Amino acid sequence: MTGQEKAWWQKPQRIIQTNLQVKDTHLIDPRKLAGQMKGMGATTLVFNVGGIYAWYPSKVDGHKVNEYLPHDFDLLKEVITACHEQNIRFIARLDFSKTDDVVFLRKPQWFVRQPSGQPEIIGAHRPGSWSLLMSTCINGAYRNDAVAIPVLEELLSNYDIDGIFFNAPHYVPCYCELCKKKYSMRYGMEIPLDRNDFAEDWSSSCIRDNMEKMYTFIKNKRSDVPMILYYNLYKDNLYARLETTDMLCTEPQDVLSDGHQHIPEFWKPALSIKLGRSIPDNPAPFGIVHSSPGMEWRHTGLPPAEYQFWLSQIPAHGGSIWHSLTGIPDTITDKRIIETVTRFNRNVSKVEPYMDEAHALAQVALMWTADAAAEGWADGLINRQIPFDVLLREQATERRLARYKVLIIPDDMTLSDEFITAINRFAKEGGHVIMEGAVSQQPDLRYLLGIAEESTVSESLSAAYLRFEGIDNPLQVEMELTELIAFRGKIQYSNVVGEKARVLATLVPPFSPLESVGAPPERASLLVSHTDIPLCVHNELGAGGAIYLSFSLSTLINEFKLGEHYQLLSNMIDMILGKDKMVEVSHYQGLQLSLFEKRGQLLVHLVNGVGRRPLATNIPLHNIELKVALWGREVANVCQLISGESLIYEADDQHLTLTIPKLDIWECLLIEFQ
């Protein structure tokens, strides 16, 4: 909205969602609730409105009304009014993914069918006197013209809601007659019995068809009301989502109830927000954080230290926070949740005016392939405090790539001829490509990497090593006292070609099969201590070049998380950026750094996740050294926005250097220029 006042939803928001229980309806005092939301720092409330239960006296046939609603006033209308009196926006939460079994008995054609023809029942063994819930078909009338659209009509005509959020708009595999017919018409074949054999776009196209109908209706009825839809870090199409919504949200849950061996990666919120920000000129994506350690334990909170760390990643990487709570403050028995949300929102309010319309700064771009290889690179970059953006395949245009100095291509990414042409030009004009794993035979790609067209892939190697080659090897920085670091996996045996291709690391082949590495030690000699088999090749091309790893560094990071592999990654970036590196900070495993720019200001976010997760305590970091490139700009002031404390710094025309005395959980440094 250039030249115009931005709509409310295009400005920073702090959302609180109260996931309501019907039996607590009588405890909801609208004005008290709105006052509590204001006190907790919310600018917007997400409140149950319709779908599974109508929280207002709905007249739509098939829309089950919450039987605990008061009879002497309209609860929904009163809550909306109370919120607006507190200058809090109201977003209606709708969930048409399931409904009551009485509706099923009347309209069985609206519901999901399993291959056997049976409906899908949710929570059949839930204790208590509850009716059954049944999954509704995304292509059926309930989620479209028979119920969902009339509910929207009812709400938009009678209630002053500010936005609409569709919870659980996802596709559930269905074998009803409608889905069978739609699949056959779209793909010319019967719907497969195994959901893994569905056409790749079947699920997303069903969601798109459904949400497009909702979005079109909302905009035709009240164009000022924004709609919010989920996006997923994996296997999602952001561009398709944005065609049927105004705002995006993502839900990086910190699920601890699956057990420690399945604990979510510490960077999950950060990476989720980075993906949502990859499409420019859109409102900051919302990051939904549940207060519980998993839905199994939704009535208690995450450990406060873990909770604060998880929350902090959302604004620190450019997202808007969306708190998801079970119940209202009066029914939440774990008061640590209230305290954490309130304190956190207070900190966000100090930062958000500066972050509004700020742009992420990064010299590194990571192609996001939504797989383990991309995760490994993201893990390495975040743990080494290297700012980076993620790019989707369709975003990797020559114009977009020109922003970066480094482009990382994870293992097994399929490369089109057009993409190879783009990255060759990127390298010739001064960029560097980092690529790992086996590569295709395309001549232009191998020319870029400095390797011959003939190559073979090895078996999986173990008890092997990477050897640094040559004197003053830039990959060996901070590892000068060792010639070897651990290696395992497959490699592509390749020959180096070209005068400007240099081998930086080679393979030391296995000294033993795995079953005999430990005994006897008398036979642990390296039978072959040196080879000319390249593991890392640096090739200069034009003003830039490429680093080719003939193995999967991302796999080593994912599987072993050894400091040497993180250091190797960091050294490659340092080798490329050299004196042009934008920012450096003291390295700590678990420390996150992000960088933003806004009209004569730099914003440096630091998030402290150091320690064994889930974090039981926040371990403060002391005397963190920070160095920021100035490129001739003159510093006017440096301060900490959250703590409010000033910082002593030194600056010349090249760099700003300072020491942060103490970092507890999250801090944002504001650097202002003359």
Residue pairs with C-beta under 8 A, 6 or more apart in sequence:
1 7
1 10
7 224
7 226
8 89
8 162
9 89
9 162
9 163
9 226
9 246
9 247
9 283
10 283
11 356
12 43
12 284
12 320
12 352
12 353
12 355
12 356
13 43
13 44
13 89
13 286
13 320
14 41
14 42
14 43
14 44
14 320
14 321
14 323
14 345
14 348
14 349
14 352
15 42
15 43
15 44
15 45
15 46
15 91
15 286
15 320
15 321
15 322
15 323
16 37
16 40
16 42
16 44
16 45
16 46
16 322
16 323
16 325
16 341
17 45
17 46
17 47
17 93
17 288
17 322
17 323
17 324
17 325
18 33
18 45
18 46
18 47
18 48
18 325
18 327
18 328
19 48
19 324
19 325
19 326
19 327
20 28
20 47
20 48
20 55
20 327
20 328
21 326
21 327
21 331
22 53
22 66
22 67
22 68
23 68
24 327
24 328
24 331
25 55
25 66
25 68
25 69
25 70
25 75
26 68
26 70
27 328
27 330
27 331
28 75
28 79
28 328
29 330
30 75
30 78
30 79
30 81
30 82
31 78
31 82
31 85
32 330
33 79
33 82
33 328
33 329
34 45
34 79
34 82
34 83
34 85
34 86
34 88
35 82
35 86
36 328
36 329
36 330
37 45
37 83
37 86
37 88
38 86
38 88
39 342
40 329
40 338
40 341
40 342
40 345
41 341
41 342
41 344
41 345
41 346
41 348
41 349
42 88
42 323
42 345
43 88
43 89
44 88
44 89
44 90
44 91
44 162
44 163
45 79
45 83
45 88
45 89
45 90
45 91
46 91
46 93
46 165
46 322
47 55
47 76
47 79
47 90
47 91
47 92
47 93
48 55
48 93
49 55
49 56
49 76
49 92
49 93
49 94
49 155
49 161
50 56
50 58
50 63
50 92
50 94
50 95
50 151
50 155
51 94
51 95
51 96
51 97
51 99
51 151
51 167
52 64
52 95
52 96
52 97
52 98
52 99
52 100
52 133
53 64
53 65
53 66
54 60
54 63
54 64
54 65
54 66
54 151
55 66
55 69
55 75
55 76
56 65
56 69
56 74
56 75
56 76
56 77
56 155
56 159
57 65
57 69
57 74
58 65
58 151
58 154
59 154
60 147
60 150
60 151
60 154
61 146
61 147
62 99
62 103
62 106
62 107
62 110
62 142
62 146
62 147
63 147
63 150
63 151
64 99
64 100
64 102
64 103
69 75
76 159
77 159
79 90
80 90
80 159
80 160
80 161
81 160
83 89
83 90
84 90
84 160
89 162
89 163
90 160
90 161
90 162
90 163
91 161
91 162
91 163
91 164
91 165
91 228
92 155
92 159
92 161
92 163
92 164
92 165
93 165
93 167
94 148
94 151
94 152
94 164
94 165
94 166
94 167
95 166
95 167
95 168
96 136
96 142
96 143
96 147
96 148
96 151
96 166
96 169
97 135
97 136
97 143
97 167
97 168
97 169
97 170
97 172
98 122
98 133
98 134
98 135
98 136
98 168
99 133
99 134
99 136
99 142
100 131
100 132
100 133
100 134
101 131
101 132
101 133
101 134
102 131
103 110
103 134
103 142
104 110
104 111
104 119
104 132
104 134
107 141
107 142
107 146
108 119
109 140
109 141
109 176
109 177
109 178
110 136
110 137
110 140
110 141
110 142
110 143
110 146
110 147
111 119
111 120
111 134
111 135
111 136
111 137
111 140
111 142
111 176
112 119
112 120
112 134
112 135
112 136
112 137
112 172
112 173
112 174
112 176
113 119
113 120
113 137
113 174
113 175
113 176
113 179
114 120
114 175
115 175
115 193
117 175
119 134
119 135
120 134
120 135
120 172
121 132
121 133
121 134
121 135
122 132
122 133
122 134
122 135
123 130
123 132
123 133
124 132
135 172
136 142
136 143
137 143
137 172
137 174
137 176
137 178
137 179
138 169
138 170
138 171
138 172
138 174
138 206
138 207
138 210
139 174
139 176
139 178
139 179
139 182
139 206
139 209
139 210
140 176
140 178
141 147
142 148
143 210
144 210
144 213
145 213
148 214
149 213
149 214
149 217
152 164
152 214
152 217
152 218
152 221
153 217
153 221
155 161
155 164
156 218
156 221
156 222
156 225
157 221
161 225
162 225
162 226
163 225
163 226
163 227
163 228
163 247
164 214
164 218
164 225
164 226
164 227
164 228
165 227
165 228
165 249
166 211
166 214
166 227
166 228
166 229
169 207
169 210
169 211
169 229
169 230
170 203
170 207
170 230
171 202
171 203
171 204
171 206
171 207
173 195
173 198
175 191
175 193
179 191
180 190
180 191
182 206
183 189
183 190
183 191
183 199
183 202
184 190
184 191
186 199
186 202
186 205
187 199
187 202
191 198
192 198
204 236
204 237
204 240
208 240
208 243
208 244
211 229
211 244
211 245
212 243
212 244
214 227
214 244
215 227
215 244
215 245
218 225
218 227
226 246
226 247
227 244
227 245
227 246
227 247
228 245
228 246
228 247
228 248
228 249
228 286
229 241
229 244
229 245
229 247
229 248
229 249
230 241
230 248
230 249
230 250
230 251
231 238
231 241
231 248
231 249
231 250
231 275
231 276
231 285
232 250
233 250
233 252
233 268
233 271
233 272
233 275
233 370
234 370
235 370
236 370
238 248
238 275
238 276
238 278
238 279
238 392
239 279
239 394
241 248
242 248
242 279
242 282
246 283
247 282
247 283
247 285
247 286
248 276
248 282
248 285
248 286
249 285
249 286
249 287
249 288
249 322
250 272
250 273
250 275
250 276
250 285
250 286
250 287
250 288
251 287
251 288
251 290
251 324
252 264
252 268
252 269
252 272
252 287
252 288
252 289
252 310
253 264
253 289
253 290
253 294
254 264
254 268
254 289
254 290
254 293
254 302
254 306
254 307
254 310
254 614
255 262
255 264
255 293
255 294
256 263
256 293
256 294
256 302
256 306
256 614
257 293
257 294
257 295
257 296
257 297
258 294
263 613
263 614
265 375
265 379
266 309
266 590
266 609
266 613
267 313
267 378
267 379
267 382
267 383
267 592
269 287
269 289
269 310
269 313
269 314
269 317
269 319
270 313
270 316
270 317
270 382
270 592
270 594
270 607
271 375
271 378
271 382
271 390
272 285
272 287
272 319
273 285
273 287
273 313
273 314
273 317
273 318
273 319
274 317
274 318
274 360
274 388
274 389
274 390
275 368
275 390
276 284
276 285
276 319
277 284
277 285
277 317
277 318
277 319
277 360
277 389
278 368
278 389
278 390
278 391
278 392
278 395
279 395
283 320
284 318
284 319
284 320
284 355
285 319
285 320
286 319
286 320
286 321
286 322
287 313
287 314
287 319
287 320
287 321
287 322
288 322
288 324
289 307
289 310
289 311
289 314
289 321
289 322
289 323
289 324
290 298
290 324
291 301
291 302
291 307
291 323
291 324
291 325
291 326
291 334
291 337
291 340
291 341
292 298
292 299
292 300
292 301
292 302
292 326
293 300
293 301
293 302
293 303
293 614
298 326
299 326
299 333
299 334
300 333
300 334
301 307
301 334
301 336
301 337
301 340
302 310
302 614
303 614
303 615
303 616
304 336
304 339
304 340
305 615
305 616
305 617
305 618
306 613
306 614
306 615
306 616
307 337
307 340
308 340
308 344
308 618
308 665
308 666
309 607
309 608
309 609
309 615
309 618
309 665
311 321
311 323
311 340
311 344
312 344
312 607
312 665
312 666
313 592
313 607
314 320
314 321
315 321
315 348
315 351
315 352
315 355
315 605
316 592
316 594
316 605
316 606
316 607
316 666
316 668
317 592
317 594
317 605
318 355
318 358
318 360
318 594
318 596
321 344
321 345
321 348
323 341
323 345
325 332
325 337
325 341
326 332
329 338
332 338
347 642
347 666
350 641
350 642
350 644
350 668
351 603
351 641
351 642
351 668
354 598
354 601
354 603
354 641
354 668
354 670
355 596
355 598
355 603
357 598
358 596
358 597
358 598
358 601
358 603
359 596
359 597
359 598
360 387
360 389
360 594
360 595
360 596
361 387
361 582
361 595
361 596
361 597
361 602
362 387
362 388
362 389
362 404
362 595
363 387
363 404
363 405
363 406
363 577
363 580
363 581
363 582
364 381
364 386
364 387
364 388
364 389
364 404
364 405
364 406
364 407
364 408
364 573
365 388
365 389
365 390
365 391
365 396
365 401
365 403
365 404
365 406
365 407
365 408
366 374
366 377
366 378
366 381
366 388
366 389
366 390
366 391
366 408
366 410
367 374
367 390
367 391
367 393
367 396
367 407
367 408
367 409
367 410
367 413
368 374
368 390
368 391
368 392
369 410
369 412
369 413
371 410
371 412
372 554
372 555
372 558
373 410
373 411
373 412
373 413
373 436
373 437
373 552
373 554
373 555
374 390
374 410
374 554
375 554
375 558
376 410
376 552
376 553
376 554
376 555
376 556
376 557
376 558
377 408
377 410
377 553
377 554
377 557
377 569
378 388
378 390
379 557
379 558
379 561
380 553
380 554
380 557
380 565
380 566
380 569
380 570
381 388
381 569
381 573
382 592
383 566
383 589
383 590
383 591
384 566
384 567
384 569
384 570
384 573
384 587
385 583
385 585
385 587
385 591
385 592
385 593
386 570
386 573
386 593
387 582
387 583
387 593
387 594
387 595
388 408
389 404
391 400
391 407
393 419
396 407
396 419
396 422
396 423
397 422
398 422
398 425
398 426
401 407
401 422
401 423
401 426
401 431
402 426
402 429
402 431
404 431
405 430
405 431
405 432
405 576
405 577
405 580
406 431
406 432
406 433
406 434
406 573
406 576
406 577
407 423
407 426
407 431
407 432
407 433
407 434
408 433
408 434
408 435
409 415
409 423
409 433
409 434
409 435
409 436
410 436
410 437
410 554
411 436
411 437
411 438
411 552
411 554
411 555
412 437
415 440
415 442
415 445
417 442
417 444
420 442
420 444
420 445
420 448
421 444
423 433
423 448
424 444
424 447
424 448
424 541
426 433
426 544
427 433
427 448
427 541
427 542
427 544
427 545
427 546
428 541
428 542
428 543
428 544
429 542
429 543
429 544
430 542
430 543
430 544
431 544
432 544
432 545
432 546
432 547
432 576
433 448
433 449
433 544
433 545
433 546
433 547
434 546
434 547
434 549
434 572
434 576
435 449
435 546
435 547
435 548
435 549
436 548
436 549
436 551
436 552
436 553
436 554
437 492
437 549
437 550
437 551
437 552
438 455
438 457
438 490
438 492
439 445
439 446
439 449
439 451
439 492
439 548
441 453
443 453
446 452
446 453
446 497
447 498
447 541
448 539
448 541
448 546
449 537
449 539
449 546
449 548
450 496
450 497
450 498
450 500
450 501
450 537
450 538
450 539
450 541
450 546
450 548
451 494
451 495
451 496
451 497
451 501
451 534
451 537
451 548
452 494
452 495
452 496
452 497
454 495
455 492
455 493
455 494
455 495
456 492
456 493
457 490
457 491
457 492
457 493
458 490
458 491
458 492
458 493
459 490
460 488
460 489
460 490
461 487
461 488
461 489
461 490
461 491
461 507
461 509
461 510
462 488
462 510
462 513
462 514
463 510
463 511
463 512
463 513
463 514
463 517
464 487
464 488
464 507
464 508
464 509
464 510
464 511
465 484
465 485
465 486
465 487
465 507
465 508
466 484
466 485
466 486
466 487
466 505
466 506
466 507
466 508
466 535
466 536
466 568
467 483
467 484
467 505
467 506
467 507
467 508
467 530
468 475
468 476
468 479
468 483
468 484
468 504
468 505
469 503
469 504
469 505
469 506
470 502
470 504
473 504
473 505
474 504
474 571
474 574
474 575
475 504
475 505
475 536
475 568
475 571
475 572
475 575
476 571
477 567
477 571
477 574
478 567
478 571
479 485
479 564
479 567
479 568
482 564
484 508
485 562
485 564
485 565
485 568
486 556
486 560
486 562
486 564
486 565
487 507
487 508
487 535
487 551
487 556
488 556
488 559
488 560
489 551
489 552
489 555
489 556
490 551
490 552
491 507
491 533
491 535
491 550
491 551
492 550
492 551
493 533
493 550
494 534
494 537
494 548
494 550
496 503
496 534
496 537
498 539
500 539
500 540
500 541
500 545
501 537
501 538
501 539
501 540
502 537
502 538
502 539
503 532
503 534
503 536
503 537
504 536
504 537
504 538
504 547
505 534
505 535
505 536
506 530
506 531
506 532
506 533
506 534
506 535
507 531
507 533
507 534
507 535
508 526
508 528
508 529
508 530
508 531
509 527
509 528
509 531
509 533
511 517
511 524
511 525
511 526
511 527
512 523
512 524
516 523
517 524
534 550
535 549
535 550
535 551
536 547
536 548
536 549
536 550
537 547
537 548
537 550
538 545
538 546
538 547
538 575
539 545
539 546
539 547
539 548
547 572
547 575
547 576
553 565
553 568
553 569
556 562
556 565
557 565
557 566
557 569
563 589
566 589
570 587
573 581
574 581
580 629
581 629
582 595
582 628
582 629
583 593
583 595
583 604
583 626
583 627
583 628
583 629
584 626
584 627
585 591
585 593
585 606
585 624
585 625
585 626
585 627
586 621
586 623
586 624
586 625
586 626
588 608
588 610
588 621
589 610
590 608
590 609
590 610
590 611
591 606
591 607
591 608
591 609
591 610
591 621
591 624
591 663
592 605
592 606
592 607
592 609
593 604
593 605
593 606
593 607
594 604
594 605
595 602
595 603
595 604
595 605
596 602
596 603
596 605
597 603
600 672
600 673
601 670
601 671
601 672
601 673
602 628
602 669
602 670
602 671
602 673
603 668
603 669
603 670
603 671
604 626
604 628
604 668
604 669
604 671
605 666
605 667
605 668
605 669
606 624
606 660
606 663
606 666
606 667
606 668
606 669
607 665
607 666
608 618
608 619
608 620
608 621
608 663
608 664
608 665
608 666
609 615
610 619
610 621
611 617
611 618
611 619
618 664
618 665
620 662
620 663
620 664
621 662
621 663
622 661
622 662
622 663
623 659
623 660
623 661
624 659
624 660
624 663
625 657
625 658
625 659
626 656
626 657
626 658
626 659
626 660
626 669
627 655
627 656
627 657
628 655
628 656
628 657
628 671
629 654
629 655
630 651
630 652
630 653
630 654
630 655
630 656
631 654
632 653
633 673
633 674
634 651
634 653
634 673
634 674
635 649
635 651
635 656
635 671
635 672
635 673
635 674
636 672
636 673
636 674
637 670
637 671
637 672
638 646
638 647
638 649
638 656
638 658
638 669
638 670
638 671
638 672
639 645
639 646
639 647
639 669
639 670
640 646
640 647
640 660
640 667
640 668
640 669
640 670
641 667
641 668
641 669
641 670
642 666
642 667
642 668
643 667
647 658
647 659
647 660
647 669
648 658
648 659
649 656
649 657
649 658
650 656
650 657
650 658
651 657
656 671
660 667
660 669
